[in-house]
Amino acid sequence: MLIRHATIVDVGSAHLIADQAVATLGDTIVAVGNDRDIAAAWRARQTTQAHGKYLIPGLWDMHVHFGGGPEVIEENQALLPLYVAFGITTVRDCAGDIPYDVLNWREDIARGTLLGPTLLSSGPKIEGIAPVWKGTLETGSEADVDAAIAKLKSLRVDFVKITDSTLKPELFLYAVRTAHAAGLKTSGHIPMQLTVEQAVDAGLNSIEHIDYAFKAGVKNEAAIAADFAAGRIDRAAAYRRLNEGFDRDTAMKAYRNFASRGVFVTPTLNGERILAWLDRDNHDHDPGLAYIGPKLRKTYDWRIERAAKASADAIRQRHEQYERAAAVLPLLQQAGVTIMAGTDAGFLNSFNYPALGLHDELALYVKQGLTPPQALASATRAGPEWFGKLDRYGGIEAGKAADLVLLDANPLADINATRQIRLVVLRGVVFDRGRLDRILADARTKVAEWNAHSNAARIGQRPSVPSAHSLASRSSASRARSSSVILLPNTRS
């Protein structure tokens, strides 16, 4: 295909290149340059005129989840086309409780038999014995960790996720070192008994969630970790001391160490923000609910119910902690840490909507002090860099993947331009605005049918599923509303 007269957004240098043409063959860009020159040298079965439009590399969400149990597999799989509709061409699955299904989807997507973004997965996470999380590889000894790493290698996972529900601190460090020795990148949740520096020294490659970056900036973090490990304080007391102990000089020293060690940070601000402010917004009227099946939505309940039971003082502390942690983001950027855009969207994480959430995440980065070019780089270049794939992704030039998003506005001036999607190219396949709208309409129709069946089952009646005519009429009447999910700036961030 040919895209003509586009303004290419060079994310790496944060500048625009006007009147460019891009030629693709299969899933690869084969030529980029002055429109007249490329048009004279190449012919294509499909040509898109992109006057006044801005072309960026495909977006990456570097922290998503799929899960909720076997009964929610269908609703999880239905989310995959949504990522494409919102311009997200690659996602990093950070483990859930249906890991083997996700690995199968990864292969189906690669073969072209399932529509979805390129899926890079950790497979099952490494945990301790009898953890709160299901679908894990349980480990209680170094031999167990060795077996887990061997299994993950056999599954050809793209990286390793290690979490701390019941995993012993010494085994967390051992798992990081062992995965590193096996040539696998690691991310995870760092046990309270350890400092963030200990995890980094062991070889942890990415820090998930801004809270851990905040913890690294606490002046007496080591003493708090030691007291918790010795049982002298409980988790609540540890959190109180951490919240009171942040020190900018300590933080900048830690963050410069992150940068020098090549440790990236995935802030997941949007998920943190939503949970912090659940007392102010019940989300009943979120447009994103139209894309979430009833079983997936049911998984939101545990966080909602927990938030509802919080005291006024706990709610105030929740608000304050979010603001404190979010304020760390520009410090990380100043220290040279690479920020990776990731949402934490998926099951359990209430109202943090898959696909839609990435655009909210980027808007929050700018709100917290990043520039639009920096925010855009976090969602286009940081992921490929972390995976060592910048030779294939993260830019628009010959030899790179034909994963592209054509925008109606300039994202270097306003990051909300990433919502104004005109066209998506995924592995060389073109999805114009009409085709993207059909993906969204199909998703809303499917969720409406699931909701009807779920509601009928609750009251013991035969489901009243809207007719094709009524759904089409409703879809037509609400097209402006549904399109606004993509095209309009987020007014809540």
Order of alpha helices (4+ residues) and beta strands (2+ residues): beta-beta-beta-alpha-beta-beta-beta-alpha-alpha-beta-alpha-beta-beta-beta-alpha-beta-alpha-beta-alpha-beta-alpha-alpha-alpha-alpha-beta-alpha-alpha-alpha-alpha-alpha-alpha-alpha-alpha-beta-beta-beta-alpha-alpha-alpha
